[in-house]
C-alpha cells in the first residue's frame, strides 16, 4: 500500500466516475470542475451520489478503491466544511498553474 497526494486521489475519483460515464471522457475539465464545485458546496451530496450511483452502477457494489474515495470525500471535504483552500489549489491546477499537493494520510488499497 502506498500514500498518494490529494491531486492523485482526485484524479482517481475522476477515473472511477469516467469508467461509469465514458461519454464524459472528452469533458474531463468540465467534470472535474463540476465535482469540485459540488465538493465545496455539498460534499455530503457528492458522497451520496457516488455511493448510490457512480460507484454501484457498474457492478452493484462498492470496491476497496471506491470505499477509499468515499472516505477521502468525508475526511477531506465534509469535515473541513468544503475545504476552501484545497478547492482553490485544484482550480488553479486545472487552470494551468501547477500546485503542490500534500499527501493524503491514508494508503490506497491494492485491488
N, C-alpha and C positions, 0 to 999 in steps of 0.2 A: 504494500500500500504506500502511496505517496501523497504528499500535500501539494496542492496547486494554488495559484493565485485566484483572487476573486474574478479577474478577467477570464481565466481559463474555466472557472466554474460557470460563469455566464455563457461562454461560448458552448460549453457542454449542454447547458439548458436550451440554447437556441438549436443546437444539433438535434436534441431529442424532440423538440417541437416540429422541426422541419421533417423529421422522419415520418411523422404522422400527417403532416400537411405539405407534401412535396411541391405542390403548386405554388407555394410561397418562397421557394428557394431563390428565385430571381429577385426577391424583395427583402433580402436579409437586413438591410439598413432600416427599412420601414418596420419590419417585425421586431428588430432589436430595440428601436426607439419606442415602439408601442408598448412592448413588455416593460421597458424601463420606466416609462411614464406611469404605467399601472402599478409597478412595484413601489414607486414613490408615493402614489396616492391611495392605493388599495391593495397592499401586498397580501392581505388575507384573502381577498377575492382572486388574486392571481394563483395563490396556493390551491384554492378550491377548484379553480378551472383546470389546473394541471392535474390535480389528484383525481377529479371526476371525469376529465375529458382527455386532454392530450396524452397523459401517461397511461391511460387504460384503454384508449381507443384501439391500439394495435393488438393487444393480447388479453385485455381484460384484467391485467394485474399490474402492480407497481413493483418493478425490479429494484435491486440494490442501488443502482445508479440514480434512478428516479427518486427513491427514498432519500438519498443523499442530497439531491437537488431541492426537494421539499424542505428538508432540514435547513439548508442554506437560506431559502426564502424566509423561513421562520426566524432563524437566528440573526441573520444579517439585515433583513428588511422589516419584519414585524416588530422585533424587539427594539430596533432603533427608530421606530415610528417613521419609516420611509427612507432613512439613511441618505439625507440630502448630499452629504459630502461624497459618498460613493457614487451616487447618481450623477453628480456633476463631473466626476472623473470619467465615468462611462460615456457621457455625452461628448465631452472633449475628445476622448479617444475615437469615438465614432465620427466626429467631425474632422479627424485628421491630425490632431495634436496628441502624440504618444504620451501615455501616462504610465507611472509606475504603480502597480497594484500589490497590496500586501498579500501574504499567504493566508489562505483560509485555514483555521486551526484544525479542521477535520481532514481525515485522509479519504481519498477517493477509493471506493470499494472496487476490487478487481472481480469482474464477472467472468 
